[in-house]
Amino acid sequence: MVIWLIGLSGAGKTTLARGLYERLKPTVPNLVRLDGDEFREIFRNDVDHTVEGRRRNAERISLFCRVLDQQGIHVIAAVLSIFPEWQQWNRDNFRDYFEIFLDVPLETLKARDDKGLYRDAEAGRARNVVGVDIDFLRPARPDLVISADHHKQGADACVERILAQLPRLDRHH
């Protein structure tokens, strides 16, 4: 199964992916965690953050997840995922796909903006920021939505919510 966490920058994708991984890994040894930013580093950041660079990175992540999926390796992927066609590709090409949308309003993300990403984008110091100068389309049909209200309960509560909704994973090596 590929568990695909989607959300804007700062929505908690990496935090929830790590929490989910920590909870599942002891009983699901054939599990890996991928993060969109870390994945970029694998390729030495050879693509930029333009729509086209983001598309290329999205393709790489999905294709890599398919290779793992075909080998019976479960994946937790934390990605911005702004391309509906690749979300559909995932549904069509993975044995099992579970899409989780972290639905945190942009205004909330701008208010907490730990990295200053949104502040820099609005001041013109950063470009190609999804939600500011690149559109973010809400996923068409996520399997689970984690709302801002869920986030207020904390990361552990969100992980519990995901685990409660997640289909059973094959735990074979």
C-alpha positions as CSV (number, residue, x, y, z in Angstrom):
1,M,0.0,0.0,0.0
2,V,1.1,3.5,-0.7
3,I,-0.1,6.0,1.9
4,W,0.0,9.5,0.3
5,L,-0.2,12.5,2.6
6,I,-1.1,15.7,0.7
7,G,-1.1,19.3,2.0
8,L,0.4,22.7,1.7
9,S,3.8,23.6,3.1
10,G,3.5,23.6,6.9
11,A,0.4,21.5,7.1
12,G,2.1,18.7,9.0
13,K,2.8,16.1,6.3
14,T,6.3,15.3,7.5
15,T,5.3,15.2,11.2
16,L,2.4,12.9,10.6
17,A,4.4,10.7,8.2
18,R,7.1,10.3,10.8
19,G,4.5,9.6,13.5
20,L,2.7,7.0,11.4
21,Y,6.0,5.4,10.4
22,E,7.1,5.1,14.1
23,R,3.8,3.5,15.0
24,L,3.6,1.0,12.0
25,K,7.3,0.1,11.5
26,P,7.6,-2.3,14.5
27,T,4.8,-4.6,13.1
28,V,5.2,-3.7,9.4
29,P,8.9,-4.3,8.6
30,N,8.4,-3.8,4.8
31,L,7.6,-0.1,5.2
32,V,9.5,3.0,4.1
33,R,8.9,6.7,4.5
34,L,9.5,9.2,1.7
35,D,9.4,13.0,2.0
36,G,9.1,15.3,-1.0
37,D,11.9,17.5,0.2
38,E,14.2,14.6,1.1
39,F,13.4,13.0,-2.3
40,R,14.6,16.2,-4.0
41,E,18.0,15.8,-2.2
42,I,18.4,12.3,-3.6
43,F,18.6,13.9,-7.1
44,R,20.8,16.8,-5.8
45,N,18.0,19.3,-6.1
46,D,18.3,19.1,-9.9
47,V,14.7,20.4,-10.4
48,D,13.5,23.8,-9.2
49,H,10.2,24.7,-7.5
50,T,8.5,26.0,-10.7
51,V,5.4,24.1,-11.8
52,E,7.4,22.1,-14.3
53,G,10.1,21.3,-11.7
54,R,7.4,20.2,-9.3
55,R,5.8,18.1,-11.9
56,R,9.1,16.3,-12.6
57,N,9.6,15.6,-8.9
58,A,6.0,14.4,-8.6
59,E,6.6,12.0,-11.4
60,R,9.8,10.6,-9.9
61,I,8.1,10.1,-6.5
62,S,5.1,8.3,-8.0
63,L,7.2,6.1,-10.3
64,F,9.6,5.2,-7.4
65,C,6.6,4.4,-5.2
66,R,5.3,2.1,-7.9
67,V,8.7,0.2,-8.0
68,L,8.5,-0.3,-4.2
69,D,4.8,-1.2,-4.3
70,Q,5.4,-3.8,-7.0
71,Q,8.0,-5.4,-4.6
72,G,5.5,-5.6,-1.7
73,I,7.0,-2.7,0.1
74,H,4.6,-0.3,1.8
75,V,5.3,3.4,1.5
76,I,4.3,6.5,3.5
77,A,4.8,9.5,1.2
78,A,4.6,13.1,2.5
79,V,4.3,15.2,-0.6
80,L,2.7,18.6,-1.6
81,S,1.1,16.8,-4.6
82,I,-0.4,19.6,-6.6
83,F,-1.2,17.5,-9.7
84,P,-4.6,15.9,-9.9
85,E,-3.5,13.8,-12.8
86,W,-0.7,12.2,-10.7
87,Q,-3.1,11.6,-7.9
88,Q,-5.2,9.7,-10.4
89,W,-2.2,7.9,-11.8
90,N,-1.4,6.7,-8.2
91,R,-4.9,5.3,-7.9
92,D,-4.6,3.6,-11.2
93,N,-1.1,2.2,-10.7
94,F,-0.6,1.2,-7.1
95,R,-2.0,-2.1,-5.8
96,D,-3.4,-0.2,-2.8
97,Y,-3.5,3.6,-2.4
98,F,-4.7,5.6,0.6
99,E,-4.8,9.3,0.1
100,I,-4.8,11.6,3.1
101,F,-5.5,15.3,2.7
102,L,-4.2,17.6,5.5
103,D,-6.8,20.4,5.1
104,V,-5.2,23.3,6.9
105,P,-6.3,26.7,5.7
106,L,-3.7,28.8,4.0
107,E,-4.5,31.6,6.5
108,T,-3.6,29.3,9.4
109,L,-0.3,28.2,7.7
110,K,0.6,31.9,7.0
111,A,0.0,32.7,10.7
112,R,2.3,30.0,12.0
113,D,4.8,30.1,9.0
114,D,7.7,28.6,11.0
115,K,10.1,28.8,8.0
116,G,9.0,32.2,6.8
117,L,8.1,30.7,3.4
118,Y,4.7,32.5,3.0
119,R,6.0,35.7,4.4
120,D,8.9,35.7,1.9
121,A,6.5,34.9,-0.9
122,E,4.1,37.7,-0.1
123,A,7.0,40.1,0.2
124,G,8.4,39.1,-3.2
125,R,11.5,37.5,-1.7
126,A,10.4,34.0,-2.7
127,R,8.7,32.7,-5.9
128,N,6.9,29.6,-6.9
129,V,5.3,29.1,-3.6
130,V,2.3,26.8,-3.7
131,G,-0.8,28.6,-2.3
132,V,0.7,32.0,-3.1
133,D,1.8,32.2,-6.7
134,I,1.1,28.5,-7.7
135,D,-2.4,27.2,-7.3
136,F,-3.1,24.4,-4.9
137,L,-6.0,22.3,-6.0
138,R,-7.7,20.4,-3.2
139,P,-7.5,16.6,-3.9
140,A,-10.7,15.5,-5.7
141,R,-11.4,12.4,-3.6
142,P,-9.1,11.8,-0.7
143,D,-9.7,8.6,1.4
144,L,-9.3,10.6,4.6
145,V,-9.3,14.3,5.5
146,I,-7.5,15.6,8.5
147,S,-9.0,19.0,9.2
148,A,-7.6,22.0,11.0
149,D,-9.8,21.0,14.0
150,H,-8.1,17.6,14.0
151,H,-4.7,19.3,14.0
152,K,-5.7,21.3,17.1
153,Q,-5.8,17.9,18.9
154,G,-2.2,17.3,18.2
155,A,-0.1,15.1,16.0
156,D,-0.6,12.0,18.1
157,A,-4.4,12.3,17.8
158,C,-4.1,12.8,14.0
159,V,-1.9,9.7,13.7
160,E,-4.5,7.7,15.7
161,R,-7.2,9.0,13.4
162,I,-5.2,7.8,10.4
163,L,-4.5,4.4,12.0
164,A,-8.2,4.0,12.7
165,Q,-9.2,4.5,9.1
166,L,-6.2,2.9,7.4
167,P,-6.9,-0.5,5.7
168,R,-4.9,-3.4,7.2
169,L,-1.3,-3.6,5.8
170,D,0.2,-6.8,4.7
171,R,3.0,-7.4,7.3
172,H,5.1,-9.9,5.3
173,H,8.8,-9.3,4.9
